[in-house]
Amino acid sequence: MAVEAYEYNLDQRLAELRRGDPAYQGHARAIWDAIIYTDELKRLNGSKRLLDCGCGLGFLSEELTRLGDKVIGIDPSAKAIAMAKNEHRGAEFYTSSAESFSAVMEDRRIEPFDVAVLNMVLHSVDDATCTNILNGVRNCLKPTGAIILIVPTGYWFVQKLIEYAQDKGMDRKRGTEWVAAELNKPEVKVPMRIRGGEYYPHPLTVFPRGEDDYGRLLDKSGYGYLWNGYDTETHELTDSTKLTHMNMEDYTSSQILRERDRSILVSFYFPEKYWRAWKKQYNYRV
């Protein structure tokens, strides 16, 4: 979505968040659980430095201050960042894209992060931009740092289009044809509702992807994690496989994500030398 269209909706979105958006709060709870789980996987005593990429109005960044000693939110919209600074005091905010924030970190001597969060960000950019964002985030993380994504499932935008067709009074035949035509486009313009039933003036541009598509993009940018097999009879690790990501549905307070057709994915940035050290440390047989 163009920054201009996004900024056009910000005042309405701020009013929603000030009233308390249960969906947004559900996202925050799921992200909290995912961060705590990654701490266990990394054998750390709590994540200390958290980066909220595409933070928008900063409400999630502020929630994350309960978990991190240092929380920074970044967004390419100067208007969103100005509003976030006015609303919140616990987190620190910068007008920056994820692709370029590592240069800001170097200039301002900001230390790398343990965890980066992208909450409903990547679905609104094409594959090339998505890869640039993931590469940029990788440059902001510590080695073995984690990335947490909340992304819509394939059914999410289909359902949005169906709801819009019904709201516009399309009969079944016309509505089905319209939805099918939209889904055949490389970019889908999805009308989004304001709480209360009205629609935002500008639709959201969505690039339809499934979980495997995000896994492919994560792998391309050097992310992954080690999954180990376990023999229940000998109680030994049997083998290890590098996977692109974990779906955290079974490990988080994700009921509201399931209801809203969204997934929470976790992966890690592991340079090759750290892969070797990690495997040696935990005696993986690969």
Residue pairs with C-beta under 8 A, 6 or more apart in sequence:
1 124
1 202
1 204
1 205
2 205
3 76
3 77
5 202
6 77
6 80
6 202
7 77
7 79
7 80
8 200
8 201
8 202
9 200
9 201
9 202
10 56
10 57
10 77
10 79
10 80
10 83
12 194
12 200
13 56
13 57
14 57
14 83
14 87
16 194
16 195
17 24
17 57
17 59
19 195
21 195
22 256
23 256
23 260
24 59
24 60
26 253
26 255
26 256
26 257
26 260
27 60
27 119
27 120
27 150
27 256
27 257
27 262
28 60
28 63
28 64
29 252
29 253
29 256
30 150
30 248
30 252
30 253
30 254
30 256
30 257
30 264
31 60
31 64
31 117
31 119
31 148
31 150
31 252
31 264
32 63
32 64
32 66
32 67
32 253
33 248
33 251
33 252
33 253
33 254
34 148
34 248
34 251
34 252
34 264
34 266
35 47
35 50
35 64
35 67
35 115
35 146
35 148
36 67
37 248
37 251
37 252
37 266
38 47
38 115
38 146
38 148
38 266
38 268
39 45
39 46
39 47
41 146
41 225
41 268
42 144
42 146
42 268
44 114
46 67
47 67
47 68
47 114
47 115
47 146
48 68
48 69
48 70
48 114
49 68
49 69
49 70
49 71
49 111
49 112
49 113
49 114
49 115
49 142
50 64
50 67
50 68
50 70
50 71
50 72
50 113
50 114
50 115
50 116
50 117
51 71
51 72
51 73
51 74
51 101
51 113
51 115
51 116
51 117
51 137
51 140
51 141
52 58
52 60
52 61
52 64
52 71
52 72
52 73
52 74
52 91
52 116
52 117
52 119
53 74
53 98
53 101
53 116
53 117
53 118
53 121
53 133
53 137
54 74
54 75
54 98
54 118
54 119
54 120
54 121
55 61
55 73
55 74
55 75
55 80
55 81
55 84
55 91
55 93
56 75
56 77
56 80
56 84
57 80
57 83
57 84
57 87
58 73
58 80
58 81
58 83
58 84
58 85
58 87
58 88
58 91
58 93
59 87
59 88
60 73
60 117
60 119
61 71
61 72
61 73
61 84
61 88
61 90
61 91
61 93
62 71
62 87
62 88
62 90
62 91
64 71
64 91
64 117
65 71
65 90
65 91
68 114
68 115
70 92
71 90
71 91
71 92
72 91
72 92
72 93
72 94
72 110
72 113
73 81
73 84
73 91
73 92
73 93
73 94
74 81
74 93
74 94
74 95
74 96
74 97
74 98
74 101
75 81
75 84
75 93
75 95
75 96
76 95
76 96
76 97
77 95
78 95
81 93
81 94
81 95
84 91
84 93
85 93
94 101
94 104
96 104
97 133
97 136
98 118
98 133
98 136
98 137
98 140
99 132
99 133
99 135
99 136
100 136
101 136
101 140
102 136
102 139
102 140
104 110
105 111
105 112
105 140
112 140
112 141
112 142
112 145
113 140
113 141
113 142
113 145
114 141
114 142
114 145
114 146
115 141
115 145
115 146
115 147
115 148
116 137
116 140
116 141
116 145
116 146
116 147
116 148
117 147
117 148
118 133
118 137
118 147
118 148
118 149
118 150
119 150
120 150
120 151
120 152
120 262
121 133
121 149
122 130
122 133
122 149
122 151
122 209
122 214
122 217
123 151
123 152
123 157
123 206
123 207
123 209
124 204
124 205
124 206
124 207
125 133
125 207
126 187
126 207
127 207
127 217
130 207
130 217
131 217
131 220
131 221
134 147
134 217
134 218
134 220
134 221
134 223
135 221
135 222
137 147
138 147
138 221
138 222
138 223
138 269
141 147
141 269
143 269
143 270
143 271
143 274
144 268
144 269
144 270
144 274
144 278
145 268
145 269
146 266
146 267
146 268
146 269
147 218
147 223
147 266
147 267
147 268
147 269
148 248
148 264
148 265
148 266
149 214
149 245
149 264
149 265
149 266
149 267
150 257
150 262
150 263
150 264
150 265
151 209
151 211
151 214
151 262
151 263
151 265
152 206
152 261
152 262
152 263
153 210
153 211
153 261
153 262
153 263
154 208
154 209
154 210
155 261
156 260
156 261
156 262
157 188
157 190
157 206
157 208
158 179
158 183
159 261
160 190
160 191
160 192
161 178
161 179
161 182
161 183
161 188
161 190
162 175
162 179
163 193
164 190
164 191
164 199
165 174
165 175
165 178
165 179
166 175
170 178
182 188
182 189
183 208
186 207
187 205
187 206
187 207
188 205
188 206
188 207
188 208
189 203
189 204
189 205
189 206
190 203
190 204
190 205
190 206
191 199
191 200
191 203
191 204
192 199
192 200
192 203
192 204
193 199
193 200
194 200
211 245
211 247
211 263
211 265
214 245
214 265
215 243
215 244
215 245
215 265
216 244
218 224
218 244
218 245
218 265
218 267
219 244
222 269
222 270
222 271
223 244
223 245
223 267
223 268
223 269
223 270
224 242
224 243
224 244
224 245
224 267
224 268
224 270
225 242
225 243
225 245
225 246
225 266
225 267
225 268
225 270
226 240
226 241
226 242
226 243
226 275
226 278
226 279
226 284
227 240
227 241
227 242
227 243
228 237
228 238
228 239
228 240
228 241
228 282
228 284
229 237
229 238
229 239
229 240
229 241
230 236
230 237
230 238
231 237
231 238
237 282
237 283
237 284
237 285
238 285
239 284
239 285
239 286
240 279
240 284
240 285
240 286
241 286
242 275
244 267
245 265
245 266
245 267
246 265
246 266
246 267
247 263
247 264
247 265
248 254
248 264
248 265
248 266
249 257
249 258
249 263
249 264
252 264
254 264
257 263
257 264
270 278
278 284
279 286
